Amino acid sequence: MLKISALKKLIHELSQLPGIGPKTAGRLAYFILKNKDYSKNLREALVQVENEVHDCPVCFSFTDNEAECDYCLDPMRSDDIICVVEDPANIERIDSSGVFKGRYHVLRGALSPLDGIGVEDLKIKELVHRIEKKDDMGEPLTKEIILALDADLEGDTTVLYLSKSLREMGFKVSRIAQGVPIGGDIDYIDERTMGRAMEYRVEL
C-alpha cells in the first residue's frame, strides 16, 4: 500500500471544506506549515470545538452553553413565531438582518429522496413537538412558521411537505420571499429566479 505523505493528506482534508478547491487547499496547507503559532492555535481551536460545542436540545443549532443556545435563552425573542432553516449557519445570516425577533428551528438538511434523506432523517418530528406546546389557556404558543429554506429542488420539496403538514395542523405557514436581489441587474437574472420574482410580486 502506498503511503500518503502528511502534506498531501493535509491538502486533501482541507480540500473537503466547502468552497475550497485543491489549489486553495495547497496554499492553506503551506501557510499552516510556515506559521507554527497559527498551526498550534488551529489545533487547539479544533479540539476545543470538538469538546465543548454540541447541539442545542431545543432548536438543534450549535452551542457551547451547557444546555440551550443563546437564541433559545434570549427572553426578548417572541415565542409565537418560529423560523425553520436547513443548517445552523443559516441562523446567523437571517439574524444579521435585525428584522426577525422570533425563535429558530434547524432541520439539519433538506428532503432528498435521491440521496436517501427522508422525513425521519431531519428534525421534523422535533419541530412538530415544539409547535404542539400550548399556553396556560390551552392555545398553541406558536402562531406562525416561516420556512427559510434554499430555493433549490431539495428546499422546494421540503417546503411543499412541511407547508402541507403544518397547515393541516392549523398553523399559519409562510416562506421567505424569492426573486430579484437588491442591486441585481435584470439582464443577468436567470429564468427560474425571474419566474419566482413575478410569482411573488407585491402590490405597491
MOGILIN-V399021 format. One record per pair of residues at least 12 apart in sequence whose C-alpha atoms are under 7 Angstrom apart, sorted by sequence separation. I is the first residue (numbers start at 0). J is the second residue. If there is no record, write none. Layout:
I/J
I/J
This chain:
51/63
55/67
146/158
55/68
108/121
179/192
10/24
107/121
178/192
179/193
10/25
106/121
107/122
178/193
106/122
106/123
178/195
179/196
10/28
87/105
177/195
178/196
9/28
86/105
177/196
81/101
82/102
83/103
84/104
85/105
86/106
80/101
81/102
82/103
83/104
84/105
85/106
86/107
80/102
81/103
82/104
83/105
84/106
85/107
86/108
104/126
177/199
77/100
78/101
81/104
85/108
176/199
76/100
77/101
78/102
85/109
76/101
77/102
61/87
76/102
60/87
143/170
144/171
145/172
146/173
147/174
142/170
143/171
144/172
145/173
146/174
147/175
142/171
143/172
144/173
145/174
146/175
145/175
71/102
70/102
111/153
110/153
109/153
58/103
59/104
60/105
109/154
58/104
59/105
110/156
58/105
110/157
109/157
79/140
80/141
78/140
79/141
80/142
81/143
82/144
83/145
84/146
78/141
79/142
80/143
81/144
82/145
83/146
84/147
85/148
79/143
80/144
81/145
82/146
83/147
84/148
82/147
